[in-house]
Amino acid sequence: MTPEMGLLWEVAIAEFLFVTVILGGGGAWMIGRSTALTWSGWGLLAFYLLLLTIAVRFIHFSLFNGTFFLPLSHFGTGLYYAVVDYVVLAAIAAAGRIFVRNRQMARQYGFLDRVSS
């Protein structure tokens, strides 16, 4: 594949959508879900997302000839696209966390919503 080097994707839009949004996004949703279910903080979510971002960058590198963090001549490009992946994954993880947390709160404190007659 010849690199297109777009603002959000490095090789091709289909590759970005498949690897980052579908594969990585599924993992990010589950990270958000798990941190909400265990009542963990946002810091743990950010750490887990950092690990997932490294894995997503490696998939871009190994399967689609994207850049990784090494060699050092490609570090800047790899870091830029890692930040893009991190932001996308963080948005999906935050949506998953908020969705699950809202369901938890509604189930746990549902009596607060009821109006007494």
N, C-alpha and C positions, 0 to 999 in steps of 0.2 A: 504494500500500500504506500502511496506517496503521501507525505504529510501535507495537510491543509493548513495547520496551525491557526485555527480560529481562536476567538477570544475565550471560549469555554472548552473547546475540544482541541485535541492535539493532532489526531490522525484523521478521524472522520466522525461525523455527527452520529452515525449509527453505532459506532464503537463506543462513543461517550454515553449514549442512551442505554446501550446494553450493559456495559460494565459498571458505569458509575450509578446510573439511575435505577436500573432494574436489579442487578446483582448487589451492588453496594447499598442501594436504597432499601432493599429487603433486609439486609443486615443492620442497617441504621435504624429501621423501624423496630426491629427486634431489640436493639440496644436501648432505644427509648422506652419500649415496653418493659424491658427487664428492670431498668432503673426506676420506673414508676411503680412496678409491682413490689419491689424490695424497698421502696421509700428511700432510695439513694439520692445523693445530691447531683447537681449539675456538673460538678468537678469530675466525678467518676464517669459520667456520660462523655465529657470532653476527652478524657484519657482513653476510653474505649474507642471513641471516634478517631483518635490519632492512630491507634493500632489498625483500625479498619481502613483508614486512608492509606497507610503504608501498604497494606495488602492489595487495595484497589490499584495503586500506582504500580505495584509489581505485576498485576494482571495486564495492565496497559502495556507495560514494558515487555513482558514475556510473550504475550499472544499477538499484540498488534504493533510491535516495533515502536512503542512510545519511549519517552525518556524516563529514566529513573534517577536516583541521586548520585550515582557513580557512572562514569568517571566525572571528575570534578569540573571538566569543561562543560558538562550538561547539567550541572547542579542548579543553576539559576532557572533554567527552563523547567526542570523537574520539580523544583520548589514552587514555581508559579502554578503549575497544573495541580500540584498536591494541595495548594491553598484553595484552588477552585473546587477540587473534589471534596475537600474538608467542609467548605461552606455549603455545598449541595447536600452532603451527607448530614451535616448538622441541622439543616432545615427539615430534612425528612425525619431525623431522630427526634427533634423537638416536637414535630407534629405527632409522632407516635406516642411520645411521653405525655403530651397534653391530652391527647385523645383518651389514653388509658387512665390518666389521673382524673379526668372529668368523670369517667365512668365509676372510678373508685369513690370519689366524693359523693356522687349522686346516690350510689348504693349505700354508703356508710352514713351519710347525713341527709337522707331523703326526707326525714321527718321535718326538717327545717323549711322545706318547700311547701308543705301542706298548710292550708289555711284552716284554722279551727272555726267551727260555726257556732 
